[in-house]
Amino acid sequence: MTAEAMEAGPRKGSDADGDRPLRIALLTYKGNPFCGGQGVYVRHLSRELARLGHSVEVIGSQPYPVLDEGEGLEGLRLTELPSLDLYRSPDPFRTPGRDEYRDWIDALEVATMWTGGFPEPATFSLRARRHLRARRGDFDVVHDNQTLGYGLLGDLGAPLVTTIHHPITVDRQLELDAAPDLKRRLSVRRWYAFTRMQKRVARRLPSILTVSGSSRQEIIDHLGVREDRVDVVHIGADTGLFSPDPAVPEVPGRIVTTSSADVPLKGLVHLVEALAKVRAEHPGAHLVVVGKRAEDGPVAQAIERYGLADAVEFVKGITDAELVDLVRSAQVACVPSLYEGFSLPAAEAMATGTPLVATTGGAIPEVAGPDGETCLAVPPGDAGALATALNRLLGDRELRARLGHAGRERVLRKFTWAQAAKGTADRYREAIRRSAATNPGRTAATPTHSGSHR
């Protein structure tokens, strides 16, 4: 059987995954499907769960998720659970008008922002609890996408399964390490104060999913969660969208990466330093960054220091099709991160057949595979090693072709959203069985109302 045939997987049907369809509430406090792994996760997982025949209601806050539509997705819908949207563009950290306040949760949201904290996980969880309790009996399972708020403890009317992509305490520590002074360190500590809540909540959760073995171990070590409560279900690339296309011309010297310029964890500053070294051997080498340009900070300073203003381009707000063609056009894709809980950009680049240079930070090796077989692997934070690997690929067409082909085959075998949905549904059923055994007197109530809209 070919990898493409393996990837096709089951599709819609009441018995598609071996049992009756489930009614799923999928919670996400941030749902932007074009920026950030959480929104991508919700979009693709919800689609594939619906294709398996399940009823999936995504309950989300701003920026609201964008869900796929089409044949086989009749069971997929969105319910908007609005916050005050305090971080919206173009007026982030805004002060709401008096007529915008609806209840004490809104007041808590504003007060936390005013004091330098990040309120959304806590306040979304409180709104979600109120919403779910009002709809008791509508769902067989509730799936929380890393909110980890106090509001999700206790009886929600259905068993709870929680995805933790990776502990946010990792992001916190990397930002503290990169902070240039005490003022910045105090600001980082206050912003990430919500991680104390997430740590307390995680320890009390009965069923946790994560996306890699590396993240599983960090959840156990950093959050103190019991080993028997954490299962790995790999996520994947949209291999129908992210696929090779010989009609897209390869641009000589093009290196592409997905990164937030001002997030130390993404390691972009090391890739910029590597590019300066690469251009000594390949003068036409240039970098396209999918992400927002930071006007100041280490990345901007490195671009200026090495005279790379004309060799580094940032693109933002592009469509899925434009992103895929951009990756296809590159001679090399690069993931320079110091840490990743999974690395969707690595899987997506490999799915297009674009050869990959990636660090060994966090779970990246689980995705990218062995050095020299499906990628070129380098230590995180090592600009010299990045430059050596990039030079090697840019100068060797045969190696690029071999790694690109092997990379796509690896993704098709191991990392697709159809496989992720099947594994997730299996964990739902385990959680339902465990809850029934613990609460034998509880029976599912008749659904009362949908409360949802597209």
C-alpha positions in Angstrom: 0.0 0.0 0.0 1.3 3.5 -0.9 1.8 6.2 1.7 -0.9 8.2 -0.1 -3.4 5.3 0.2 -2.5 5.0 3.9 -3.2 8.7 4.4 -6.6 8.6 2.8 -8.1 6.9 5.9 -11.7 6.5 6.8 -14.3 9.1 6.0 -17.8 10.1 7.1 -20.0 7.3 8.4 -21.9 6.5 11.6 -19.6 3.6 12.3 -16.5 5.1 10.7 -14.3 4.7 13.8 -15.8 1.4 15.0 -18.5 2.7 17.3 -21.4 5.2 17.5 -20.8 8.8 16.7 -20.0 11.1 19.6 -21.3 14.6 20.4 -18.1 16.6 21.1 -17.7 20.1 22.6 -14.2 21.4 21.5 -13.1 24.4 23.5 -10.5 26.9 22.4 -9.9 30.3 24.0 -7.9 31.4 21.0 -8.9 30.1 17.5 -7.0 32.0 14.9 -6.3 29.3 12.2 -3.7 31.3 10.4 -1.4 32.2 13.3 -0.4 29.9 16.1 -0.6 26.1 16.6 -3.8 26.1 18.7 -6.0 27.6 16.0 -4.5 25.2 13.3 -5.1 22.3 15.7 -8.8 23.1 16.2 -9.5 23.8 12.5 -8.0 20.5 11.2 -8.9 18.2 14.1 -12.6 19.3 14.1 -12.8 18.7 10.3 -11.4 15.2 10.5 -13.5 14.3 13.5 -16.6 15.4 11.6 -15.5 13.3 8.6 -15.4 10.3 10.9 -19.1 11.0 11.5 -19.0 12.7 14.9 -20.9 15.9 15.8 -18.4 18.6 16.7 -19.3 21.9 18.2 -16.3 24.2 18.5 -16.9 26.7 21.3 -14.4 29.6 21.0 -13.5 33.1 21.8 -11.8 35.9 19.8 -10.1 35.6 17.4 -12.9 33.1 16.5 -11.9 29.8 14.8 -12.5 29.5 11.1 -14.0 26.1 10.4 -13.9 24.2 7.1 -17.1 23.6 5.2 -18.2 21.2 2.5 -19.5 17.7 2.0 -19.2 15.4 5.0 -18.9 18.3 7.4 -22.6 18.8 8.3 -21.9 17.8 11.9 -19.3 20.6 12.4 -20.4 24.0 13.8 -19.2 27.0 15.7 -20.5 28.6 18.9 -19.1 32.0 19.7 -18.3 32.6 23.4 -17.2 36.3 23.3 -14.6 37.8 25.6 -13.9 41.6 25.7 -11.3 41.0 23.0 -8.7 43.1 24.8 -5.8 42.3 22.5 -7.5 42.8 19.1 -5.9 44.7 16.3 -5.5 47.6 15.8 -6.0 48.6 19.4 -4.5 45.9 21.7 -4.6 46.5 25.5 -7.6 48.7 25.0 -9.8 49.9 27.9 -13.5 48.9 27.2 -16.3 51.3 27.4 -18.7 51.1 30.4 -21.5 49.6 28.3 -19.3 46.7 27.2 -19.2 45.2 30.7 -21.7 42.3 31.1 -20.7 40.6 34.4 -18.0 40.0 37.0 -15.9 37.9 34.6 -15.5 40.9 32.3 -14.4 43.0 35.2 -11.8 40.3 36.1 -10.6 40.2 32.6 -9.9 43.9 32.5 -8.4 44.1 36.0 -5.9 41.3 35.1 -4.9 43.1 31.9 -4.5 46.4 33.7 -2.1 44.8 36.2 0.1 43.3 33.4 -1.3 39.7 33.4 -2.9 37.6 30.7 -6.5 36.8 31.7 -7.9 34.9 28.8 -7.3 31.3 29.9 -9.0 31.9 33.3 -11.9 34.0 32.0 -12.6 31.8 29.1 -12.8 28.8 31.4 -15.3 30.5 33.6 -17.5 31.4 30.7 -17.2 27.9 29.2 -18.2 26.3 32.6 -21.3 28.5 32.7 -22.2 27.7 29.1 -21.6 23.9 29.4 -23.6 23.6 32.7 -26.5 25.4 31.0 -26.4 22.8 28.3 -26.0 19.6 30.4 -26.8 16.5 28.2 -25.8 18.1 24.9 -22.4 16.5 24.8 -20.8 13.1 25.3 -17.3 14.6 25.9 -15.8 18.0 26.4 -12.3 18.5 24.8 -10.4 21.5 26.1 -7.6 22.9 23.9 -5.0 24.0 26.5 -7.2 26.5 28.4 -6.4 24.8 31.7 -8.5 27.3 33.6 -10.1 26.9 37.1 -13.5 27.0 35.5 -13.0 23.6 33.9 -12.6 21.8 37.2 -15.7 20.1 38.6 -18.8 18.7 36.9 -19.2 20.0 33.3 -22.0 17.6 32.4 -19.7 15.3 30.4 -16.2 13.8 30.8 -13.3 16.2 30.1 -10.3 15.5 27.9 -7.6 18.2 27.7 -4.9 18.8 25.1 -1.6 20.3 26.3 0.6 21.0 23.3 3.5 21.7 25.6 3.8 23.3 29.0 3.8 27.1 28.7 6.3 27.1 31.5 8.9 26.3 28.8 8.0 29.6 26.9 8.2 31.5 30.2 11.7 30.2 31.1 13.1 31.0 27.6 11.7 34.5 27.7 13.1 35.0 31.2 16.5 33.8 30.0 16.4 36.3 27.1 15.2 39.3 29.2 17.8 42.0 29.1 17.1 43.6 32.5 15.1 43.3 35.7 12.2 45.4 34.5 11.7 43.0 31.6 12.0 40.0 33.8 9.3 41.3 36.2 7.1 42.0 33.2 7.6 38.4 31.9 6.8 36.9 35.3 3.6 38.9 35.6 2.4 38.1 32.1 3.0 34.4 32.6 1.3 34.3 36.1 -1.5 32.3 34.5 0.9 29.3 34.3 0.6 28.8 38.1 -3.1 28.2 37.5 -2.5 25.9 34.6 -0.1 23.9 36.7 -2.6 23.4 39.5 -5.4 22.6 37.1 -3.3 20.1 35.0 -2.5 18.0 38.1 -6.2 17.5 38.7 -7.2 16.5 35.2 -8.1 12.8 34.6 -7.2 12.6 30.9 -4.6 14.7 29.0 -3.5 14.4 25.4 -0.3 15.8 24.0 1.3 15.8 20.6 4.7 14.2 21.2 6.7 12.1 23.5 8.9 15.0 24.4 5.9 17.1 25.4 4.6 14.2 27.4 7.7 14.0 29.5 7.8 17.8 30.1 4.1 17.7 31.2 5.1 15.1 33.7 8.3 16.8 34.8 7.2 20.5 34.7 3.5 20.2 35.7 3.7 17.3 38.0 1.0 15.3 36.2 0.9 11.5 36.8 2.3 9.4 34.0 -0.8 7.3 33.6 -3.0 10.4 32.8 -1.0 11.5 29.7 -1.4 10.0 26.3 0.4 10.9 23.0 -1.6 11.5 19.9 0.5 13.0 17.1 -0.9 15.8 15.1 -0.1 16.3 11.4 0.0 18.2 8.2 -2.8 18.8 5.7 -1.2 16.5 3.2 -3.7 17.3 0.5 -2.9 21.0 0.7 0.8 20.7 1.6 1.9 18.6 -1.3 4.6 18.8 -4.1 3.8 20.7 -7.3 6.5 20.6 -10.0 4.6 23.5 -11.7 5.8 25.9 -9.0 9.3 27.1 -9.9 12.1 26.7 -7.4 13.7 30.1 -6.5 17.5 29.7 -6.3 18.8 30.5 -2.8 15.4 30.8 -1.2 15.2 29.7 2.5 11.8 29.8 4.1 10.8 29.7 7.8 7.8 30.3 10.0 8.6 32.4 13.0 7.6 35.2 15.3 10.5 37.6 15.3 10.1 38.7 18.9 9.8 35.2 20.5 13.1 33.9 21.6 11.8 30.3 21.6 11.6 30.4 17.7 15.4 30.9 17.3 15.0 33.3 14.4 18.0 35.4 15.5 20.2 32.4 15.0 18.9 31.8 11.5 19.6 35.4 10.6 23.2 35.0 11.9 23.5 31.8 9.9 22.3 33.5 6.7 25.1 36.1 7.0 27.6 33.2 7.0 25.8 31.3 4.1 25.9 34.4 1.8 29.7 34.2 1.8 29.4 30.9 -0.1 26.0 31.5 -1.7 25.6 35.2 -2.4 22.1 34.8 -3.7 20.8 33.1 -0.5 17.9 34.9 1.1 15.3 34.3 3.8 11.5 34.6 3.6 9.9 34.6 7.1 6.3 33.8 7.5 5.4 36.0 10.4 5.4 39.6 11.7 8.5 41.8 11.4 9.7 43.2 14.7 10.8 46.8 14.3 13.2 46.4 17.3 14.8 43.7 19.3 17.5 41.0 18.7 16.2 40.0 15.2 15.9 43.5 13.9 19.3 44.4 15.3 20.9 41.3 13.7 19.5 42.1 10.3 20.9 45.6 10.6 24.2 44.5 12.0 24.9 42.0 9.1 23.5 44.3 6.4 20.7 41.8 5.5 17.8 44.2 5.0 17.6 43.2 1.3 18.0 39.5 2.1 15.3 39.0 4.7 11.6 39.4 3.8 8.7 39.1 6.2 5.3 38.1 4.9 2.1 38.1 6.9 -1.6 37.6 6.2 -1.2 35.3 3.2 -3.7 32.6 2.2 -3.2 28.9 2.6 -2.6 28.5 -1.1 0.0 31.3 -1.1 1.8 29.8 1.9 2.0 26.4 0.3 3.4 27.9 -3.0 5.9 29.9 -0.9 7.2 26.7 0.8 7.2 24.8 -2.6 9.3 27.6 -4.2 12.0 27.4 -1.5 15.2 25.3 -2.0 15.3 24.8 1.8 12.8 25.0 4.6 14.3 25.7 8.1 13.0 25.3 11.6 15.6 27.1 13.9 13.6 26.8 17.1 15.2 26.4 20.5 12.1 24.3 21.4 8.9 23.0 19.9 6.2 20.8 21.4 5.6 19.3 17.9 6.5 21.7 15.0 3.7 21.9 12.4 6.0 24.0 10.1 8.4 21.1 9.9 5.7 18.6 9.0 4.1 21.0 6.5 7.4 21.7 4.8 8.2 18.0 4.6 4.7 17.3 3.2 5.4 19.6 0.2 8.6 17.7 -0.5 10.8 20.7 0.4 14.1 19.6 2.1 14.3 20.6 5.7 17.0 21.9 8.0 15.8 21.7 11.6 17.2 21.9 15.1 16.9 19.1 17.7 15.0 21.3 20.1 12.2 19.7 22.0 10.0 17.4 19.9 11.4 18.4 16.5 13.4 15.2 16.0 10.2 13.2 16.5 8.7 15.0 13.6 11.7 15.6 11.3 13.3 12.2 11.7 16.9 11.1 11.5 19.7 13.4 10.4 20.7 12.7 6.8 17.7 10.5 6.1 14.6 12.8 6.2 16.3 16.1 7.2 19.5 17.7 8.2 19.5 18.1 12.0 21.6 20.7 14.0 21.8 21.7 17.7 19.5 24.5 18.8 21.0 27.9 19.1 24.1 27.1 17.0 24.3 29.6 14.0 27.4 28.0 12.7 25.8 24.5 12.5 22.8 26.0 10.8 25.0 27.7 8.2 26.9 24.5 7.5 23.7 22.6 6.9 22.1 25.3 4.8 25.3 25.6 2.7 25.3 21.8 2.2 21.7 21.7 0.9 21.9 24.8 -1.2 24.9 23.3 -3.0 23.6 19.7 -3.5 20.5 19.3 -5.8 20.6 15.5 -5.4 20.6 15.7 -1.6 17.7 18.2 -1.7 15.6 15.8 -3.9 16.4 12.8 -1.7 15.5 14.5 1.6 12.4 16.1 0.1 11.0 12.8 -1.1 11.9 11.0 2.2 10.4 13.8 4.2 7.0 13.6 2.5 6.9 9.8 2.9 7.5 10.2 6.6 4.7 12.6 7.1 2.3 10.5 5.1 3.1 7.5 7.2 3.1 9.1 10.6 1.6 12.7 10.8 -1.8 13.2 9.2 -4.9 14.8 10.6 -7.0 11.8 9.7 -4.8 9.7 12.0 -4.9 12.3 14.7 -8.7 12.4 14.7 -8.9 8.6 14.9 -6.4 8.5 17.9 -8.3 11.4 19.6 -11.7 9.7 19.2 -10.2 6.6 20.8 -9.1 8.7 23.8 -12.6 10.2 24.0 -14.1 6.7 24.4 -11.6 5.8 27.1 -12.5 8.9 29.0 -16.2 8.1 28.7 -15.7 4.5 29.8 -13.6 5.7 32.8 -16.2 8.3 33.8 -19.0 5.7 33.6 -17.1 3.3 35.8 -16.4 6.0 38.3 -20.0 7.4 38.3 -22.2 4.3 37.5 -25.4 6.1 38.3 -24.9 8.9 35.8 -26.7 8.6 32.5 -26.6 10.9 29.5 -29.5 13.4 29.4 -31.5 14.2 26.4 -30.0 17.1 24.4 -31.9 20.3 25.1 -30.7 22.8 22.5 -27.8 23.4 20.2 -27.0 27.0 21.1 -24.7 27.2 18.1 -24.3 29.1 14.9 -21.9 29.4 12.0 
